Amino acid sequence: MNPADFQILNPETIPSPALLVWPERVEHNIRVMIDLAGGDASRLRPHMKTHKMGEAIALQVAAGITKVKAATIAEAELAAAFGSTDILLAYPLVGPNIVRFLDLMQAWPDKAFSALADDPRAALTAARIAAGRGQTLSLWIDLDCGMGRTGIVPGEEAVTLCRLLATTPGLRFAGIHAYDGHIHDTDPAIRESRFNGIAGLIQEFQARLLEAGVDVPAVVAGGSPTFPLHASKGVWECSPGTTLLWDSGYGLEFPDLAFLPAAALLTRVVSKPGNGRLTLDLGHKAVAAEQPLGRRVRFPALMDADFVMQSEEHLVISTDHATSFEVGDVLIGVPWHVCPTVALHMEAVLIRDGRSTGETWRIAARDRRITI
């Protein structure tokens, strides 16, 4: 990472800690996604869990990407409000969220909404509620391709579930959803080999459904690391997420992917406790802390930094260059994992031509509920 790419000419206008976004880089990443999809924006269904910002959705829509994947009902509502027309809630519907989702469908009748299913009892519960309201709920079968988080293993039970989704009043079978989030191999050859195994599973299951008389309207598959591989299939919808903002983790793990880091964090030195240490106002309430201490943020202008400790509002680093800094000095850090980092902030400060413009994008879907 080149420090010049993250230089801010008027940092005195930005309180810290702050989330920064470069809209031009977001637009670059959107163009790269479309190029990888062979120029066909209709094959893209980017996951908005990364950014949770309506303005980012609007940029995608302006580029011709009208499909989206969401993790929460709030995200789905925000996507509808900013122009997405086909919105997949990539999550099982259970409890009161069934009614909330049906309410969302009623509020936006001109949008196509869908969700995931991997359990027949849960699907039948949703079907009963939908049919009782005179609505039809579109559900994708969620295949477990090896991650073991959600989904049903391809097999006879999965075929039975698809048949249920296709024939039960109140339901419509939307297609196959397959997320391979466990594939994080840095070596492109290993990544491709593992992808080929999963692609084979999906194709075999699709053929099995057709033999059973179940039509498969669509397949949506993959995450960011395997996105170019899924895109190369030429037929499936692809659902990368991190690609829109990118981060230092994926930048290090997948240097073969041509996305730019479009988000960063502005932090300041708040104390110099000695022994080569700098204390920054970048605690784990400002940057995602689910990774080990040394894999939470990278500073392009201070790559030798060692991470000593982090608490709620402080990050202590050690560097041979500590004497070059004064209390109040600014550092720009690129988060290791941008998705949960964004959710810690109320808004993103926009940077254009190296300057804060005073514009902000609200992280509106960081809230679990917007209006529904």
C-alpha positions as CSV (number, residue, x, y, z in Angstrom):
1,M,0.0,0.0,0.0
2,N,1.3,3.4,-1.0
3,P,1.0,6.0,1.7
4,A,0.4,8.7,-0.9
5,D,-2.8,6.9,-1.9
6,F,-4.2,7.7,1.6
7,Q,-2.9,11.3,2.0
8,I,-5.5,13.7,3.4
9,L,-4.8,17.4,2.7
10,N,-7.2,18.8,5.3
11,P,-7.3,16.3,8.1
12,E,-7.9,19.1,10.6
13,T,-11.6,19.1,9.4
14,I,-12.2,15.5,10.4
15,P,-12.7,14.4,14.1
16,S,-11.2,11.1,15.0
17,P,-11.6,8.2,14.9
18,A,-13.4,8.4,11.5
19,L,-14.3,6.1,8.7
20,L,-13.2,7.5,5.3
21,V,-14.5,6.5,1.9
22,W,-13.2,7.4,-1.6
23,P,-16.2,7.3,-4.0
24,E,-14.0,7.2,-7.1
25,R,-12.4,4.0,-5.8
26,V,-15.8,2.5,-5.1
27,E,-16.7,3.3,-8.7
28,H,-13.5,1.7,-9.9
29,N,-14.3,-1.5,-7.9
30,I,-17.8,-1.6,-9.4
31,R,-16.3,-1.4,-12.9
32,V,-13.9,-4.2,-12.1
33,M,-16.8,-6.4,-10.9
34,I,-18.7,-5.8,-14.1
35,D,-15.6,-6.5,-16.2
36,L,-15.0,-9.8,-14.4
37,A,-18.7,-10.7,-15.1
38,G,-18.0,-10.3,-18.8
39,G,-19.6,-6.9,-18.9
40,D,-22.9,-8.3,-17.9
41,A,-24.1,-6.4,-14.8
42,S,-27.2,-8.6,-14.6
43,R,-25.0,-11.5,-13.4
44,L,-23.9,-9.5,-10.3
45,R,-25.7,-9.6,-7.0
46,P,-23.2,-7.9,-4.6
47,H,-23.6,-8.4,-0.9
48,M,-24.2,-5.1,0.9
49,K,-23.2,-6.3,4.3
50,T,-19.8,-4.8,3.6
51,H,-20.9,-1.2,3.3
52,K,-24.6,-0.9,4.6
53,M,-24.8,2.5,2.7
54,G,-27.6,3.6,0.4
55,E,-25.3,5.8,-1.6
56,A,-23.1,2.8,-2.5
57,I,-26.2,1.0,-3.7
58,A,-27.1,4.0,-5.8
59,L,-23.6,3.9,-7.5
60,Q,-24.2,0.2,-8.3
61,V,-27.7,0.9,-9.7
62,A,-26.2,3.7,-11.8
63,A,-23.7,1.2,-13.3
64,G,-26.5,-1.2,-14.1
65,I,-26.3,-3.5,-11.1
66,T,-29.9,-3.8,-9.8
67,K,-29.7,-7.0,-7.9
68,V,-28.3,-7.2,-4.4
69,K,-27.8,-9.5,-1.5
70,A,-28.5,-8.4,2.1
71,A,-27.9,-9.9,5.5
72,T,-30.6,-8.1,7.5
73,I,-34.1,-6.8,6.8
74,A,-32.8,-3.3,7.4
75,E,-30.2,-3.8,4.6
76,A,-32.9,-5.1,2.3
77,E,-35.1,-2.1,3.1
78,L,-32.3,0.3,2.4
79,A,-31.5,-1.4,-0.9
80,A,-35.1,-1.0,-2.0
81,A,-35.1,2.7,-1.0
82,F,-31.9,3.4,-3.1
83,G,-33.0,1.7,-6.3
84,S,-32.3,-2.1,-6.2
85,T,-35.1,-4.0,-7.8
86,D,-34.2,-7.6,-6.9
87,I,-33.2,-8.1,-3.3
88,L,-32.1,-11.4,-1.7
89,L,-32.1,-11.6,2.0
90,A,-29.3,-14.2,2.4
91,Y,-30.5,-15.4,5.7
92,P,-33.1,-17.9,7.0
93,L,-36.5,-16.4,8.0
94,V,-37.5,-17.4,11.5
95,G,-39.6,-15.9,14.3
96,P,-41.0,-12.4,13.9
97,N,-38.7,-11.7,11.0
98,I,-41.1,-13.7,8.8
99,V,-43.8,-11.1,9.3
100,R,-41.3,-8.3,9.0
101,F,-40.1,-9.6,5.7
102,L,-43.6,-10.0,4.4
103,D,-44.4,-6.4,5.5
104,L,-41.3,-5.3,3.6
105,M,-42.6,-7.0,0.5
106,Q,-46.0,-5.2,0.9
107,A,-44.3,-1.9,1.4
108,W,-42.3,-2.3,-1.9
109,P,-44.6,-4.2,-4.2
110,D,-42.6,-3.3,-7.3
111,K,-39.5,-5.0,-5.9
112,A,-38.6,-8.7,-6.1
113,F,-37.7,-9.9,-2.6
114,S,-36.5,-13.4,-1.7
115,A,-34.8,-15.2,1.2
116,L,-33.0,-18.5,2.0
117,A,-34.3,-21.8,3.3
118,D,-32.5,-24.9,4.5
119,D,-35.1,-26.4,6.8
120,P,-38.5,-27.8,5.7
121,R,-40.3,-27.0,9.0
122,A,-39.1,-23.4,8.9
123,A,-40.1,-23.1,5.2
124,L,-43.6,-24.5,6.0
125,T,-44.1,-22.0,8.8
126,A,-43.2,-19.2,6.5
127,A,-45.5,-20.6,3.8
128,R,-48.4,-20.8,6.2
129,I,-48.0,-17.2,7.3
130,A,-47.5,-15.9,3.7
131,A,-50.5,-17.8,2.3
132,G,-52.6,-16.5,5.2
133,R,-51.8,-13.0,4.1
134,G,-52.4,-13.7,0.5
135,Q,-48.7,-13.4,-0.3
136,T,-46.1,-15.6,-2.1
137,L,-42.6,-15.9,-0.6
138,S,-39.7,-16.6,-2.9
139,L,-37.1,-18.9,-1.3
140,W,-33.7,-20.1,-2.5
141,I,-32.4,-23.4,-1.2
142,D,-29.2,-22.7,0.8
143,L,-26.7,-25.4,0.0
144,D,-23.9,-26.2,2.4
145,C,-20.8,-26.5,0.2
146,G,-18.4,-27.2,3.0
147,M,-18.5,-24.2,5.2
148,G,-20.8,-25.8,7.8
149,R,-22.5,-22.5,8.9
150,T,-25.9,-22.7,7.3
151,G,-27.4,-24.7,4.4
152,I,-28.3,-28.2,3.6
153,V,-25.9,-30.7,2.2
154,P,-26.6,-31.6,-1.5
155,G,-28.5,-34.9,-1.4
156,E,-31.9,-36.5,-1.3
157,E,-33.1,-34.3,1.6
158,A,-32.1,-31.2,-0.3
159,V,-34.0,-32.5,-3.4
160,T,-37.1,-33.0,-1.2
161,L,-36.8,-29.5,0.2
162,C,-36.6,-28.0,-3.3
163,R,-39.7,-29.9,-4.3
164,L,-41.5,-28.6,-1.2
165,L,-40.4,-25.0,-2.1
166,A,-41.7,-25.5,-5.6
167,T,-45.1,-26.9,-4.7
168,T,-46.2,-25.5,-1.4
169,P,-48.9,-22.7,-1.5
170,G,-47.4,-19.5,-0.3
171,L,-43.9,-20.3,-1.6
172,R,-42.0,-20.0,-4.9
173,F,-38.7,-21.8,-5.5
174,A,-36.2,-19.1,-6.5
175,G,-33.2,-21.3,-7.2
176,I,-29.9,-22.5,-5.6
177,H,-27.8,-20.3,-3.3
178,A,-24.3,-21.5,-2.5
179,Y,-21.7,-19.6,-0.4
180,D,-18.2,-20.8,-0.3
181,G,-16.9,-18.5,2.4
182,H,-14.5,-21.1,3.8
183,I,-12.2,-20.8,0.7
184,H,-9.5,-18.3,1.6
185,D,-6.5,-19.9,-0.1
186,T,-3.9,-17.3,-1.2
187,D,-2.5,-19.5,-3.9
188,P,-4.7,-19.0,-7.0
189,A,-4.2,-22.6,-8.1
190,I,-5.3,-24.1,-4.8
191,R,-8.2,-21.7,-4.7
192,E,-9.3,-22.7,-8.2
193,S,-8.9,-26.4,-7.4
194,R,-11.2,-26.1,-4.3
195,F,-13.6,-23.9,-6.3
196,N,-13.8,-26.6,-9.0
197,G,-14.9,-29.1,-6.4
198,I,-17.7,-26.8,-5.2
199,A,-18.8,-25.9,-8.8
200,G,-19.1,-29.6,-9.5
201,L,-21.3,-30.1,-6.4
202,I,-23.6,-27.3,-7.6
203,Q,-23.8,-28.6,-11.1
204,E,-24.5,-32.2,-10.0
205,F,-27.2,-31.0,-7.7
206,Q,-28.8,-28.8,-10.4
207,A,-28.8,-31.8,-12.7
208,R,-30.4,-33.9,-10.0
209,L,-33.2,-31.4,-9.5
210,L,-33.9,-31.3,-13.2
211,E,-34.1,-35.1,-13.3
212,A,-36.5,-34.9,-10.4
213,G,-38.7,-32.5,-12.4
214,V,-37.8,-29.4,-10.4
215,D,-36.9,-26.4,-12.5
216,V,-34.0,-24.3,-11.3
217,P,-34.7,-20.6,-12.1
218,A,-31.3,-19.4,-11.1
219,V,-28.1,-20.1,-9.2
220,V,-26.3,-17.5,-7.1
221,A,-22.9,-18.5,-5.8
222,G,-19.6,-17.4,-4.3
223,G,-18.1,-14.7,-2.2
224,S,-15.2,-12.3,-2.9
225,P,-12.2,-14.6,-3.0
226,T,-13.9,-17.0,-5.5
227,F,-15.8,-14.3,-7.4
228,P,-13.6,-14.3,-10.6
229,L,-13.9,-18.1,-10.7
230,H,-17.7,-18.1,-10.4
231,A,-17.8,-15.3,-12.9
232,S,-15.9,-17.4,-15.4
233,K,-18.7,-19.9,-15.4
234,G,-20.7,-17.4,-17.5
235,V,-24.1,-18.5,-16.3
236,W,-24.5,-18.1,-12.5
237,E,-25.2,-14.9,-10.6
238,C,-22.2,-13.9,-8.5
239,S,-22.3,-12.3,-5.0
240,P,-19.1,-10.7,-3.9
241,G,-19.3,-8.3,-1.1
242,T,-15.9,-7.0,0.2
243,T,-15.0,-6.2,-3.4
244,L,-16.8,-2.8,-3.2
245,L,-14.6,-1.4,-0.4
246,W,-11.8,-4.0,-0.2
247,D,-9.5,-4.1,2.9
248,S,-6.0,-4.9,3.9
249,G,-6.8,-8.5,4.8
250,Y,-8.1,-9.4,1.4
251,G,-5.4,-7.2,-0.2
252,L,-2.7,-9.3,1.4
253,E,-4.4,-12.7,0.9
254,F,-5.6,-12.1,-2.7
255,P,-3.1,-9.8,-4.5
256,D,-4.2,-11.3,-7.8
257,L,-7.6,-9.4,-7.5
258,A,-7.5,-5.9,-8.9
259,F,-9.7,-4.1,-6.4
260,L,-8.6,-0.9,-4.6
261,P,-9.0,-0.2,-0.9
262,A,-11.8,2.4,-0.9
263,A,-12.2,2.8,2.8
264,A,-9.8,3.6,5.6
265,L,-9.7,5.0,9.2
266,L,-8.4,8.3,10.3
267,T,-6.9,8.2,13.8
268,R,-4.7,10.5,15.9
269,V,-1.9,10.1,18.5
270,V,-3.5,10.8,21.8
271,S,-0.5,9.9,24.0
272,K,3.2,9.0,23.9
273,P,3.8,6.7,26.9
274,G,7.5,6.2,26.0
275,N,9.5,3.2,25.1
276,G,8.8,3.8,21.4
277,R,5.0,3.6,21.9
278,L,2.2,5.7,20.5
279,T,-1.3,5.5,21.8
280,L,-4.0,6.1,19.1
281,D,-7.8,6.8,19.4
282,L,-8.5,3.6,17.5
283,G,-9.9,1.1,20.0
284,H,-12.0,-1.9,19.2
285,K,-15.1,0.3,19.1
286,A,-13.7,1.9,15.9
287,V,-12.1,-1.0,14.1
288,A,-13.2,-4.6,14.0
289,A,-11.4,-6.7,16.7
290,E,-12.4,-10.3,15.9
291,Q,-8.9,-10.9,14.4
292,P,-5.7,-11.3,16.5
293,L,-4.2,-8.0,17.7
294,G,-1.7,-7.7,14.8
295,R,-4.4,-8.3,12.2
296,R,-6.9,-5.5,12.8
297,V,-5.5,-2.5,10.9
298,R,-2.4,-1.6,8.8
299,F,-0.9,1.8,8.5
300,P,0.6,2.4,5.1
301,A,2.8,5.2,6.4
302,L,4.0,3.1,9.4
303,M,4.4,-0.4,8.2
304,D,6.9,-1.3,11.0
305,A,4.3,-0.8,13.7
306,D,4.0,-3.6,16.3
307,F,0.7,-3.8,18.1
308,V,1.0,-3.8,21.9
309,M,-2.5,-3.7,23.2
310,Q,-6.0,-2.5,22.3
311,S,-9.0,-1.6,24.5
312,E,-12.3,0.0,23.9
313,E,-11.0,3.5,22.9
314,H,-7.2,3.0,22.7
315,L,-4.7,1.2,20.4
316,V,-1.1,1.1,21.6
317,I,1.5,0.5,18.9
318,S,5.3,0.4,19.1
319,T,7.5,1.8,16.3
320,D,11.1,2.9,15.8
321,H,9.6,6.1,14.4
322,A,7.8,7.1,17.5
323,T,10.0,10.2,18.0
324,S,8.8,11.5,14.7
325,F,5.2,11.8,16.0
326,E,3.6,14.4,18.3
327,V,0.4,14.1,20.2
328,G,-2.4,15.1,17.7
329,D,-0.6,13.8,14.6
330,V,-2.8,11.9,12.2
331,L,-2.4,8.3,10.9
332,I,-4.5,6.6,8.2
333,G,-5.1,2.9,8.7
334,V,-6.7,0.4,6.4
335,P,-8.8,-2.1,8.3
336,W,-8.0,-5.8,8.1
337,H,-11.7,-6.6,7.9
338,V,-13.8,-3.8,6.5
339,C,-17.3,-5.2,6.9
340,P,-17.6,-5.2,10.7
341,T,-15.5,-2.1,10.9
342,V,-18.0,-0.1,8.8
343,A,-20.8,-1.2,11.1
344,L,-19.0,0.5,14.1
345,H,-19.4,4.0,12.5
346,M,-22.5,6.2,12.0
347,E,-21.2,7.8,8.8
348,A,-18.4,7.7,6.3
349,V,-16.5,10.9,5.5
350,L,-16.0,11.3,1.7
351,I,-12.5,12.0,0.3
352,R,-12.3,13.4,-3.2
353,D,-8.9,14.5,-4.7
354,G,-7.2,14.0,-1.4
355,R,-9.5,16.3,0.6
356,S,-12.5,15.8,2.8
357,T,-15.4,17.6,1.0
358,G,-17.6,17.8,4.1
359,E,-19.9,15.2,2.5
360,T,-20.8,12.1,4.4
361,W,-22.6,8.8,3.7
362,R,-24.7,7.5,6.5
363,I,-24.2,3.8,7.5
364,A,-28.0,3.6,7.6
365,A,-28.3,-0.2,7.8
366,R,-25.9,-0.6,10.8
367,D,-29.2,-0.3,12.7
368,R,-31.2,-3.6,12.8
369,R,-34.4,-1.7,12.0
370,I,-35.1,1.3,9.7
371,T,-38.8,1.5,9.5
372,I,-40.0,-2.1,9.3
